[in-house]
Amino acid sequence: MKNIRRGTGSVYQGPASPNWYICYSVGGKTFRESANTKLETEAKDRLKERIGEISNGSFSGVKVKRIKVQELAADMVRDYRINGKKSLPDLEERWKLHLSPFFGHLRAVNVSTDLIARYIDRRQQEGAANATINRELAALKRMFNLATEATPPKVTRVPHVPHLAENNVRTGFLEQHQYEKLADFFSGVGLWMRSIFEVGHTYGWRVSEILNLRVKQVDFLNGIIRLETGTTKNKKGRVVKMTAKVSQLLQQCCHGKKPDDLLFTRVTVDGRHKPIVDFRDVWANGCKAAGCPDLLFHDLRRTGARNLVRAGVAAHHAAKITGHKTLSVFNRYDIIDERDIADAVDKLERHQTSTAQLLHTGTKNEKAQPARVGLSN
């Protein structure tokens, strides 16, 4: 290395490259970068530029000014892949369809609150719900946060990302008469769909948790289903007891399968068992036939929670069955509907009537008692 002057960095030539490199220190941290030149004099000029940036406070790290948002997105995707996050496909879709066309070509240092506000306005004009936009903005913020943790940091600041008010909370439930119609319809579709529907309706589990069940997770001897630790959204395992109906259906699903085989499969014309990847069309047809075309499979999660509470199961126990991490999240599912409110009012009215009758009876009895006159010794 060739020092220009103590405290002002140095220049050197790479051992396997004809290019010159510069080295300097900022706040006790050493930075090295290519000067992108084969001439020592130009490398020294580049070093002087960096020293000038440090002196006037405009220095923002190696290559920070040139890094584009698409590079930050690639780092985030890799982070999701390394950590085995199940939301990776969803993240990649949000980036490809919405975030990349707007932010991808920009340098990270140019992402401002004004630019983010324009993105929000555009997405709202396209008809996207606030909840959808929030998920996209969360991905944008996440990639900037990861960039600040890089060594050296790829960005020096994280732009302010607002959180929009979400007003699209679903309140759909599956009523008993609709359940019976759907059960009948899905029985005609096949054992796999009838069984998936029954498990979802009974326990309020997420569709991914149901579709990834293996034969070995069903214990008919003890009458339980086991969700292994790490396979659920909150990474916690769960054990539930099977109802008679669930047990009957799953015994048929397990017939002829090995322990590691998927529990729910379609049987093809040549007798092979095909994994269930998507059943949205089947679900939509069934809901239309049952008279509830707007019902989502995820609404079974809310229905399962409500049914457990109606059955007298304590909320914290019900949350463990459905897989809600906290009671606050469990309570967000608005598990009380109009019928529950009507039942509560009926109970209140019966209580008030009973109290009034007891009071009236007690008053009559007091009038019927003869008055006692005299002094006691």
TILUM-920889 format. One line per field, with one value per residue (C-alpha): x, y, z; residue number from 1; residue in one letter. Coordinates in steps of 0.05 Angstrom, whole numbers, padded with zeros to 5 digits, always signed. Each point is the difference from the previous one (the first is absolute). Layout:
<atoms>
X	X | ...
Y	Y | ...
Z	Z | ...
tidren	NUM | ...
gutor	a | ...
</atoms>
This chain:
<atoms>
X	+00000 | +00023 | -00019 | -00013 | +00003 | -00014 | -00075 | -00019 | -00004 | +00041 | +00000 | +00022 | -00002 | -00039 | +00042 | -00042 | -00025 | +00032 | -00049 | +00019 | -00038 | -00009 | -00002 | -00024 | -00030 | -00064 | -00017 | +00050 | -00028 | +00042 | -00029 | +00031 | -00025 | +00024 | +00019 | -00019 | +00064 | +00068 | +00035 | +00028 | -00011 | -00075 | -00005 | +00030 | -00051 | -00056 | +00026 | +00002 | -00073 | -00018 | +00040 | -00037 | -00067 | +00020 | +00022 | -00064 | -00046 | -00027 | +00033 | -00052 | +00040 | +00031 | -00043 | -00060 | -00017 | -00001 | -00038 | -00069 | -00063 | +00000 | +00066 | -00032 | -00059 | +00046 | +00034 | -00068 | -00022 | +00064 | -00011 | -00070 | +00027 | +00056 | -00048 | -00051 | -00057 | -00064 | -00022 | +00056 | -00046 | -00047 | +00059 | +00027 | -00069 | -00008 | +00068 | -00008 | -00071 | +00000 | +00064 | +00051 | -00035 | -00003 | +00064 | +00045 | +00038 | +00011 | +00061 | -00014 | +00022 | -00055 | -00057 | -00035 | -00065 | -00028 | +00015 | -00031 | -00063 | -00004 | +00005 | -00057 | -00043 | +00012 | -00017 | -00064 | -00019 | +00010 | -00051 | +00049 | -00025 | +00039 | +00017 | +00032 | +00039 | +00024 | +00029 | +00037 | +00027 | +00022 | +00042 | +00031 | +00017 | +00028 | +00049 | +00026 | +00008 | +00040 | +00044 | +00018 | +00023 | +00046 | +00076 | +00014 | -00070 | -00032 | -00044 | +00009 | -00073 | -00068 | -00054 | -00063 | -00052 | -00072 | -00049 | -00069 | -00064 | -00029 | -00075 | -00010 | -00010 | -00041 | -00059 | -00024 | -00022 | -00025 | -00068 | -00024 | -00047 | +00056 | +00048 | -00048 | -00007 | +00075 | +00013 | -00048 | +00030 | +00072 | -00019 | -00017 | +00066 | +00042 | +00025 | +00059 | -00043 | -00051 | +00055 | +00037 | -00066 | -00015 | +00069 | -00003 | -00070 | +00015 | +00067 | +00004 | +00069 | +00035 | -00004 | +00076 | +00000 | -00054 | +00030 | +00069 | -00026 | +00034 | -00029 | +00048 | -00029 | -00067 | -00001 | -00064 | +00021 | -00002 | -00050 | +00044 | +00029 | +00068 | +00027 | +00075 | +00041 | +00026 | -00054 | -00051 | -00001 | +00020 | +00050 | -00035 | -00025 | -00072 | -00036 | -00076 | -00048 | -00040 | -00075 | -00036 | -00014 | +00071 | +00028 | -00047 | +00021 | +00074 | +00001 | -00023 | +00052 | +00056 | -00021 | +00056 | +00050 | +00069 | +00016 | +00036 | -00054 | -00043 | -00066 | -00043 | +00009 | -00041 | -00002 | +00015 | -00030 | +00062 | -00006 | +00056 | -00008 | +00009 | +00015 | -00052 | +00031 | -00061 | -00075 | -00027 | -00045 | -00030 | -00011 | -00032 | -00048 | -00020 | -00013 | -00041 | -00042 | -00009 | -00024 | +00062 | +00041 | +00042 | +00024 | +00076 | +00033 | +00035 | -00069 | -00001 | +00055 | -00047 | -00057 | +00042 | +00019 | -00072 | -00025 | +00052 | -00020 | -00074 | +00015 | +00026 | +00075 | +00041 | +00030 | +00073 | -00014 | -00037 | +00058 | +00048 | -00044 | -00007 | +00073 | -00006 | +00064 | -00034 | -00069 | +00001 | +00007 | -00053 | -00049 | +00011 | -00041 | -00066 | -00026 | -00065 | -00054 | -00073 | -00026 | +00048 | -00023 | -00073 | +00012 | +00035 | -00059 | -00050 | +00041 | -00001 | -00075 | -00012 | +00044 | -00037 | -00068 | +00022 | +00027 | -00065 | -00042 | +00042 | -00006 | -00075 | -00008 | +00041 | -00043 | -00064 | +00029 | +00018 | -00072 | -00028 | +00041 | -00040 | +00027 | +00035 | -00015 | +00031 | +00064 | +00050 | +00029
Y	+00000 | +00071 | +00051 | +00070 | +00031 | -00029 | +00002 | +00010 | -00073 | -00040 | -00029 | -00069 | -00047 | -00066 | -00064 | -00031 | +00062 | +00057 | +00049 | +00045 | +00001 | +00053 | -00010 | +00050 | +00003 | +00031 | +00000 | -00055 | -00044 | -00018 | +00004 | -00029 | +00007 | -00004 | +00066 | -00032 | +00024 | -00028 | +00066 | +00016 | +00075 | -00010 | -00045 | +00055 | +00049 | -00048 | -00006 | +00076 | +00002 | -00049 | +00039 | +00063 | -00034 | -00022 | +00071 | +00034 | -00053 | -00025 | -00069 | -00056 | -00063 | -00042 | -00002 | +00023 | +00054 | -00049 | -00058 | -00010 | -00024 | -00064 | -00020 | +00010 | -00043 | -00056 | +00001 | -00004 | -00059 | -00036 | +00014 | -00030 | -00061 | -00012 | +00005 | -00046 | +00050 | -00027 | +00069 | +00002 | -00014 | +00055 | +00048 | -00015 | +00012 | +00067 | +00022 | -00023 | +00027 | +00065 | +00023 | -00015 | +00039 | +00062 | -00003 | -00052 | +00045 | +00055 | +00010 | -00015 | +00070 | +00030 | -00035 | +00055 | +00009 | +00039 | -00058 | -00050 | +00044 | +00000 | -00076 | -00004 | +00046 | -00041 | -00066 | +00030 | +00025 | -00071 | -00024 | -00033 | -00005 | +00035 | -00067 | -00023 | +00065 | -00007 | -00069 | +00028 | +00059 | -00047 | -00038 | +00065 | +00020 | -00069 | +00003 | +00068 | -00026 | -00060 | +00047 | +00040 | -00065 | -00018 | +00006 | +00052 | +00030 | +00006 | +00058 | +00052 | +00014 | -00034 | +00044 | +00012 | -00051 | +00017 | -00051 | +00008 | -00011 | -00068 | -00004 | -00067 | -00046 | -00060 | -00022 | -00061 | -00063 | -00067 | -00016 | -00071 | -00004 | +00024 | -00050 | -00057 | +00023 | +00007 | -00067 | -00033 | +00036 | -00017 | -00073 | -00002 | +00031 | -00052 | -00025 | +00048 | +00063 | -00025 | -00015 | +00066 | +00037 | -00039 | +00012 | +00074 | +00008 | -00039 | +00030 | +00066 | -00018 | +00038 | -00032 | -00009 | -00038 | -00047 | -00014 | -00016 | -00053 | -00068 | -00068 | -00008 | +00061 | -00035 | -00047 | -00042 | -00040 | +00063 | +00037 | +00061 | +00042 | +00030 | +00063 | -00004 | +00058 | +00044 | -00019 | +00052 | +00075 | +00016 | -00058 | -00032 | -00072 | -00019 | -00063 | -00007 | -00056 | -00025 | +00003 | -00063 | +00029 | +00024 | -00067 | -00037 | +00043 | -00002 | -00075 | -00004 | +00052 | -00041 | -00066 | -00030 | +00056 | +00001 | +00042 | +00054 | +00006 | +00062 | -00010 | +00036 | -00021 | -00008 | -00067 | +00006 | -00044 | -00045 | -00009 | +00047 | +00046 | +00073 | +00053 | +00055 | +00066 | +00044 | -00011 | +00070 | -00017 | -00059 | +00044 | +00055 | -00048 | -00031 | +00067 | +00023 | -00063 | +00008 | +00072 | +00033 | +00022 | +00051 | -00050 | -00012 | -00062 | +00045 | +00017 | -00071 | +00024 | +00052 | -00051 | -00051 | +00051 | +00021 | -00072 | -00017 | +00061 | -00017 | -00071 | +00029 | -00008 | +00053 | +00052 | -00017 | -00074 | +00016 | +00043 | -00059 | -00044 | +00051 | +00019 | +00074 | +00023 | +00048 | +00013 | +00070 | -00030 | -00053 | +00054 | +00039 | -00053 | +00032 | -00068 | +00029 | +00009 | +00024 | -00066 | +00002 | +00071 | -00021 | -00059 | +00045 | +00049 | -00058 | -00025 | +00071 | +00006 | -00068 | +00020 | +00066 | -00035 | -00052 | +00053 | +00041 | -00063 | -00016 | +00071 | -00001 | -00066 | +00025 | +00063 | -00042 | -00046 | +00060 | +00026 | -00068 | -00005 | +00023 | +00061 | -00015 | +00049 | +00000 | +00005 | -00056 | -00017
Z	+00000 | -00015 | +00052 | -00026 | +00069 | +00068 | +00014 | -00073 | -00023 | -00049 | -00070 | -00022 | -00059 | +00005 | -00002 | -00055 | -00034 | -00039 | +00034 | +00058 | +00065 | +00054 | +00075 | +00053 | +00069 | +00025 | +00074 | +00014 | -00055 | -00061 | -00070 | -00063 | -00070 | -00072 | -00033 | -00067 | -00032 | -00020 | +00015 | +00068 | -00009 | -00014 | +00061 | +00042 | -00028 | +00017 | +00071 | +00006 | -00021 | +00056 | +00051 | -00022 | +00009 | +00070 | +00017 | -00023 | +00029 | -00067 | +00005 | +00003 | -00005 | -00055 | -00063 | +00041 | -00049 | -00059 | +00033 | -00030 | +00034 | -00042 | +00034 | +00069 | -00023 | -00023 | +00069 | +00034 | -00043 | +00017 | +00074 | -00004 | -00037 | +00050 | +00059 | -00034 | +00005 | -00029 | -00023 | -00052 | -00060 | +00023 | +00009 | -00070 | -00030 | +00035 | -00024 | -00072 | -00011 | +00039 | +00035 | -00055 | -00056 | +00045 | +00042 | -00032 | -00048 | +00052 | +00044 | +00073 | +00022 | -00044 | +00035 | +00039 | +00039 | -00059 | -00048 | +00048 | +00005 | -00076 | +00000 | +00050 | -00041 | -00063 | +00034 | +00029 | -00069 | -00025 | +00052 | +00049 | +00072 | +00054 | +00032 | -00066 | -00007 | +00072 | -00015 | -00060 | +00040 | +00055 | -00051 | -00024 | +00071 | +00016 | -00058 | +00024 | +00071 | -00025 | -00041 | +00063 | +00033 | -00057 | +00007 | -00024 | +00003 | -00068 | +00022 | +00055 | +00013 | -00003 | -00030 | +00040 | -00021 | +00022 | +00024 | -00031 | +00038 | -00017 | -00007 | -00033 | +00060 | -00021 | +00043 | -00039 | +00036 | -00024 | +00029 | +00013 | -00059 | -00046 | +00030 | -00016 | -00072 | -00009 | +00032 | -00048 | -00060 | +00018 | +00012 | -00073 | -00019 | +00036 | +00067 | -00001 | -00004 | +00050 | +00049 | -00010 | +00011 | +00064 | +00031 | -00017 | +00028 | +00064 | +00020 | -00038 | -00028 | -00055 | -00069 | -00003 | +00066 | -00026 | -00069 | +00029 | +00049 | -00006 | +00017 | +00058 | +00034 | +00011 | +00060 | -00001 | +00062 | +00043 | -00044 | -00013 | -00057 | +00011 | -00035 | +00007 | +00028 | -00056 | -00050 | +00022 | -00012 | +00072 | +00001 | +00059 | +00000 | +00016 | +00020 | -00006 | +00013 | -00059 | -00002 | -00022 | -00068 | -00011 | +00021 | -00047 | -00060 | +00015 | +00007 | -00072 | -00021 | +00032 | -00031 | -00042 | +00014 | +00032 | +00062 | -00039 | -00053 | -00003 | +00035 | -00052 | -00072 | -00064 | -00033 | -00074 | -00055 | +00001 | +00076 | +00022 | +00060 | -00022 | +00053 | +00010 | -00021 | -00012 | +00008 | -00009 | -00059 | +00038 | +00061 | -00041 | -00034 | +00067 | +00033 | -00059 | +00004 | +00075 | -00007 | +00031 | -00061 | +00038 | +00053 | +00002 | +00026 | +00051 | +00027 | +00028 | +00047 | +00028 | +00002 | +00036 | +00053 | +00010 | +00005 | +00053 | +00042 | -00009 | +00024 | +00065 | -00015 | +00036 | -00048 | +00016 | -00013 | -00064 | -00024 | +00010 | -00044 | -00056 | +00004 | +00018 | +00033 | +00049 | +00027 | -00030 | -00069 | +00015 | +00022 | -00064 | -00037 | +00024 | +00022 | +00025 | -00053 | +00000 | +00027 | +00059 | +00016 | -00005 | +00046 | +00050 | +00000 | +00009 | +00060 | +00029 | -00009 | +00033 | +00058 | +00009 | -00004 | +00051 | +00047 | -00005 | +00015 | +00062 | +00024 | -00010 | +00036 | +00058 | +00007 | +00002 | +00054 | +00043 | -00004 | +00018 | +00065 | +00062 | +00035 | +00066 | +00056 | +00069 | +00038 | +00006 | +00068
tidren	1 | 2 | 3 | 4 | 5 | 6 | 7 | 8 | 9 | 10 | 11 | 12 | 13 | 14 | 15 | 16 | 17 | 18 | 19 | 20 | 21 | 22 | 23 | 24 | 25 | 26 | 27 | 28 | 29 | 30 | 31 | 32 | 33 | 34 | 35 | 36 | 37 | 38 | 39 | 40 | 41 | 42 | 43 | 44 | 45 | 46 | 47 | 48 | 49 | 50 | 51 | 52 | 53 | 54 | 55 | 56 | 57 | 58 | 59 | 60 | 61 | 62 | 63 | 64 | 65 | 66 | 67 | 68 | 69 | 70 | 71 | 72 | 73 | 74 | 75 | 76 | 77 | 78 | 79 | 80 | 81 | 82 | 83 | 84 | 85 | 86 | 87 | 88 | 89 | 90 | 91 | 92 | 93 | 94 | 95 | 96 | 97 | 98 | 99 | 100 | 101 | 102 | 103 | 104 | 105 | 106 | 107 | 108 | 109 | 110 | 111 | 112 | 113 | 114 | 115 | 116 | 117 | 118 | 119 | 120 | 121 | 122 | 123 | 124 | 125 | 126 | 127 | 128 | 129 | 130 | 131 | 132 | 133 | 134 | 135 | 136 | 137 | 138 | 139 | 140 | 141 | 142 | 143 | 144 | 145 | 146 | 147 | 148 | 149 | 150 | 151 | 152 | 153 | 154 | 155 | 156 | 157 | 158 | 159 | 160 | 161 | 162 | 163 | 164 | 165 | 166 | 167 | 168 | 169 | 170 | 171 | 172 | 173 | 174 | 175 | 176 | 177 | 178 | 179 | 180 | 181 | 182 | 183 | 184 | 185 | 186 | 187 | 188 | 189 | 190 | 191 | 192 | 193 | 194 | 195 | 196 | 197 | 198 | 199 | 200 | 201 | 202 | 203 | 204 | 205 | 206 | 207 | 208 | 209 | 210 | 211 | 212 | 213 | 214 | 215 | 216 | 217 | 218 | 219 | 220 | 221 | 222 | 223 | 224 | 225 | 226 | 227 | 228 | 229 | 230 | 231 | 232 | 233 | 234 | 235 | 236 | 237 | 238 | 239 | 240 | 241 | 242 | 243 | 244 | 245 | 246 | 247 | 248 | 249 | 250 | 251 | 252 | 253 | 254 | 255 | 256 | 257 | 258 | 259 | 260 | 261 | 262 | 263 | 264 | 265 | 266 | 267 | 268 | 269 | 270 | 271 | 272 | 273 | 274 | 275 | 276 | 277 | 278 | 279 | 280 | 281 | 282 | 283 | 284 | 285 | 286 | 287 | 288 | 289 | 290 | 291 | 292 | 293 | 294 | 295 | 296 | 297 | 298 | 299 | 300 | 301 | 302 | 303 | 304 | 305 | 306 | 307 | 308 | 309 | 310 | 311 | 312 | 313 | 314 | 315 | 316 | 317 | 318 | 319 | 320 | 321 | 322 | 323 | 324 | 325 | 326 | 327 | 328 | 329 | 330 | 331 | 332 | 333 | 334 | 335 | 336 | 337 | 338 | 339 | 340 | 341 | 342 | 343 | 344 | 345 | 346 | 347 | 348 | 349 | 350 | 351 | 352 | 353 | 354 | 355 | 356 | 357 | 358 | 359 | 360 | 361 | 362 | 363 | 364 | 365 | 366 | 367 | 368 | 369 | 370 | 371 | 372 | 373 | 374 | 375 | 376 | 377
gutor	m | k | n | i | r | r | g | t | g | s | v | y | q | g | p | a | s | p | n | w | y | i | c | y | s | v | g | g | k | t | f | r | e | s | a | n | t | k | l | e | t | e | a | k | d | r | l | k | e | r | i | g | e | i | s | n | g | s | f | s | g | v | k | v | k | r | i | k | v | q | e | l | a | a | d | m | v | r | d | y | r | i | n | g | k | k | s | l | p | d | l | e | e | r | w | k | l | h | l | s | p | f | f | g | h | l | r | a | v | n | v | s | t | d | l | i | a | r | y | i | d | r | r | q | q | e | g | a | a | n | a | t | i | n | r | e | l | a | a | l | k | r | m | f | n | l | a | t | e | a | t | p | p | k | v | t | r | v | p | h | v | p | h | l | a | e | n | n | v | r | t | g | f | l | e | q | h | q | y | e | k | l | a | d | f | f | s | g | v | g | l | w | m | r | s | i | f | e | v | g | h | t | y | g | w | r | v | s | e | i | l | n | l | r | v | k | q | v | d | f | l | n | g | i | i | r | l | e | t | g | t | t | k | n | k | k | g | r | v | v | k | m | t | a | k | v | s | q | l | l | q | q | c | c | h | g | k | k | p | d | d | l | l | f | t | r | v | t | v | d | g | r | h | k | p | i | v | d | f | r | d | v | w | a | n | g | c | k | a | a | g | c | p | d | l | l | f | h | d | l | r | r | t | g | a | r | n | l | v | r | a | g | v | a | a | h | h | a | a | k | i | t | g | h | k | t | l | s | v | f | n | r | y | d | i | i | d | e | r | d | i | a | d | a | v | d | k | l | e | r | h | q | t | s | t | a | q | l | l | h | t | g | t | k | n | e | k | a | q | p | a | r | v | g | l | s | n
</atoms>
